[in-house]
Amino acid sequence: MQLLLLLPMAFFLPPWALLKGKAKLTKAVQLVPLPEAGEEVMPRDICNVAGWGNTRARGFSLPSTLQEVNLKVLKADRCTRYPQFVPTSMLCVGDPREVEKSSFQGDSGGPLVCDGTAQGIVSFGKDDGSPPRVFTRVSAYIPWIKKTMRKLQD
């Protein structure tokens, strides 16, 4: 299964408002595979996240180019300080010692790509953007994604 990744800079508009018809695959618009249902990402794995979100912990500054960073997957217990963290459907990502490396406001919904596979979706974290951050675990939703895709094809 593959997912089309579109990363529009105008994140104030929902992506479906920007896409009119089928997307054309180009060097900048590519497919990224989805994981198998239940597939695990291991602590210490290095993954990549990209986005157009805020680049300042204090204040607000949007970049003029797409930003990306490599982040380390952590053990789930590193995110238990977040009461809404659910290890079976979420990933804990980002080394707390690397405070300049993180997803932040405006990056939500963006992909976490591990070894070429979309394993996570930027979700939430501390208000100051410091790691670790929480990502939705894509493999937990593969049955729902497949069911929804079948309905859309009917």
LUMKOLVEX-167668 format. One record per residue (C-alpha): residue number from 1; residue in one letter; x, y, z. Coordinates in nm, 3 decimals. Each point is the difference from the previous one (the first is absolute). Layout:
REM residues N
PT;NUM;A;X;Y;Z .
...
END
This chain:
REM residues 154
PT;1;M;0.000;0.000;0.000 .
PT;2;Q;0.125;0.349;-0.077 .
PT;3;L;-0.101;0.349;0.107 .
PT;4;L;0.033;0.317;-0.205 .
PT;5;L;0.192;0.262;0.196 .
PT;6;L;-0.075;0.364;-0.074 .
PT;7;L;0.168;0.262;0.214 .
PT;8;P;-0.161;0.336;-0.079 .
PT;9;M;0.150;0.310;0.161 .
PT;10;A;-0.345;0.153;0.048 .
PT;11;F;-0.084;-0.209;0.305 .
PT;12;F;-0.284;0.234;0.094 .
PT;13;L;-0.203;-0.164;-0.279 .
PT;14;P;-0.093;-0.367;0.019 .
PT;15;P;0.197;-0.207;-0.257 .
PT;16;W;-0.318;-0.105;-0.183 .
PT;17;A;-0.072;0.368;-0.071 .
PT;18;L;0.332;0.025;-0.186 .
PT;19;L;-0.016;-0.320;-0.206 .
PT;20;K;-0.232;0.014;-0.300 .
PT;21;G;-0.019;-0.346;-0.156 .
PT;22;K;0.270;-0.265;-0.008 .
PT;23;A;0.350;0.101;0.099 .
PT;24;K;0.274;-0.042;-0.257 .
PT;25;L;0.305;-0.184;0.126 .
PT;26;T;0.315;0.207;-0.045 .
PT;27;K;0.344;0.023;0.157 .
PT;28;A;-0.162;0.206;0.280 .
PT;29;V;-0.326;-0.202;0.032 .
PT;30;Q;0.059;-0.367;0.074 .
PT;31;L;-0.167;-0.300;0.160 .
PT;32;V;0.115;-0.133;0.334 .
PT;33;P;-0.085;-0.357;0.109 .
PT;34;L;-0.213;-0.064;0.307 .
PT;35;P;0.104;-0.260;0.259 .
PT;36;E;-0.166;-0.335;0.052 .
PT;37;A;-0.268;-0.020;0.271 .
PT;38;G;0.169;-0.028;0.338 .
PT;39;E;0.349;0.065;-0.140 .
PT;40;E;0.231;0.129;0.272 .
PT;41;V;0.245;0.288;-0.009 .
PT;42;M;0.279;-0.073;0.244 .
PT;43;P;0.146;0.235;0.261 .
PT;44;R;0.325;0.153;-0.129 .
PT;45;D;-0.122;-0.015;-0.364 .
PT;46;I;0.075;0.325;-0.182 .
PT;47;C;-0.291;0.146;-0.195 .
PT;48;N;-0.057;0.316;-0.203 .
PT;49;V;-0.274;0.259;0.044 .
PT;50;A;-0.067;0.293;-0.233 .
PT;51;G;-0.227;0.301;0.029 .
PT;52;W;-0.069;0.369;-0.049 .
PT;53;G;-0.069;0.073;0.368 .
PT;54;N;0.124;0.261;0.245 .
PT;55;T;0.378;0.005;0.042 .
PT;56;R;0.019;0.203;0.323 .
PT;57;A;-0.070;-0.118;0.356 .
PT;58;R;-0.068;0.362;0.099 .
PT;59;G;-0.197;0.197;-0.254 .
PT;60;F;-0.114;-0.116;-0.340 .
PT;61;S;0.196;-0.035;-0.323 .
PT;62;L;-0.101;-0.200;-0.307 .
PT;63;P;0.276;-0.127;-0.228 .
PT;64;S;0.016;0.081;-0.371 .
PT;65;T;0.118;-0.354;-0.079 .
PT;66;L;-0.109;-0.342;0.118 .
PT;67;Q;0.183;-0.096;0.320 .
PT;68;E;0.104;-0.354;0.089 .
PT;69;V;0.180;-0.166;0.286 .
PT;70;N;0.111;-0.349;0.102 .
PT;71;L;-0.142;-0.108;0.336 .
PT;72;K;0.055;-0.299;0.226 .
PT;73;V;-0.289;-0.226;0.101 .
PT;74;L;-0.012;-0.039;0.379 .
PT;75;K;-0.143;-0.262;0.234 .
PT;76;A;-0.368;0.066;0.069 .
PT;77;D;0.062;0.067;0.370 .
PT;78;R;0.180;0.324;-0.094 .
PT;79;C;-0.341;0.148;-0.097 .
PT;80;T;-0.205;-0.115;0.299 .
PT;81;R;0.007;0.359;0.133 .
PT;82;Y;-0.268;0.068;-0.261 .
PT;83;P;-0.325;-0.136;0.151 .
PT;84;Q;-0.149;-0.051;-0.347 .
PT;85;F;0.296;-0.211;-0.124 .
PT;86;V;-0.114;-0.350;-0.107 .
PT;87;P;0.300;-0.223;-0.089 .
PT;88;T;-0.201;-0.237;-0.221 .
PT;89;S;-0.105;0.281;-0.235 .
PT;90;M;0.273;0.262;0.053 .
PT;91;L;0.377;0.035;-0.033 .
PT;92;C;0.235;0.197;0.227 .
PT;93;V;0.258;0.180;-0.216 .
PT;94;G;0.286;0.245;0.049 .
PT;95;D;0.298;0.004;0.237 .
PT;96;P;-0.065;0.247;0.288 .
PT;97;R;0.373;0.089;-0.008 .
PT;98;E;-0.036;0.128;-0.359 .
PT;99;V;-0.237;0.290;0.068 .
PT;100;E;0.053;0.158;-0.344 .
PT;101;K;-0.122;-0.316;-0.177 .
PT;102;S;-0.377;-0.036;0.011 .
PT;103;S;-0.332;0.031;-0.177 .
PT;104;F;-0.201;0.302;0.112 .
PT;105;Q;-0.313;0.214;-0.053 .
PT;106;G;-0.111;-0.024;-0.362 .
PT;107;D;0.172;-0.336;-0.062 .
PT;108;S;-0.300;-0.202;0.125 .
PT;109;G;-0.123;-0.255;-0.251 .
PT;110;G;0.343;-0.029;-0.161 .
PT;111;P;0.171;-0.335;-0.054 .
PT;112;L;0.260;-0.176;0.213 .
PT;113;V;0.191;-0.214;-0.251 .
PT;114;C;0.209;-0.288;0.133 .
PT;115;D;0.210;-0.202;-0.244 .
PT;116;G;-0.213;0.126;-0.290 .
PT;117;T;-0.336;-0.082;0.163 .
PT;118;A;-0.258;0.244;0.145 .
PT;119;Q;-0.003;-0.129;0.359 .
PT;120;G;-0.137;0.305;0.179 .
PT;121;I;-0.199;0.323;-0.027 .
PT;122;V;0.100;0.313;0.195 .
PT;123;S;-0.249;0.035;0.285 .
PT;124;F;0.086;0.191;0.319 .
PT;125;G;0.253;0.086;0.271 .
PT;126;K;0.100;0.272;0.242 .
PT;127;D;-0.105;0.356;-0.085 .
PT;128;D;0.363;0.114;-0.036 .
PT;129;G;0.068;-0.262;-0.269 .
PT;130;S;0.266;-0.182;0.200 .
PT;131;P;0.038;-0.376;-0.051 .
PT;132;P;-0.117;-0.260;0.048 .
PT;133;R;-0.307;0.043;-0.222 .
PT;134;V;-0.289;-0.236;-0.061 .
PT;135;F;-0.082;-0.143;-0.343 .
PT;136;T;-0.298;-0.210;-0.106 .
PT;137;R;0.113;-0.359;-0.067 .
PT;138;V;-0.115;-0.065;-0.361 .
PT;139;S;0.025;-0.381;0.031 .
PT;140;A;-0.276;0.007;0.265 .
PT;141;Y;-0.242;0.142;-0.258 .
PT;142;I;0.079;-0.213;-0.307 .
PT;143;P;-0.321;-0.209;0.027 .
PT;144;W;-0.207;0.322;0.015 .
PT;145;I;0.199;0.156;-0.288 .
PT;146;K;-0.054;-0.308;-0.219 .
PT;147;K;-0.372;-0.010;0.083 .
PT;148;T;-0.038;0.371;-0.076 .
PT;149;M;0.193;-0.029;-0.328 .
PT;150;R;-0.223;-0.290;-0.111 .
PT;151;K;-0.310;0.212;0.069 .
PT;152;L;0.142;0.289;-0.202 .
PT;153;Q;0.071;-0.229;-0.296 .
PT;154;D;-0.358;-0.133;-0.013 .
END
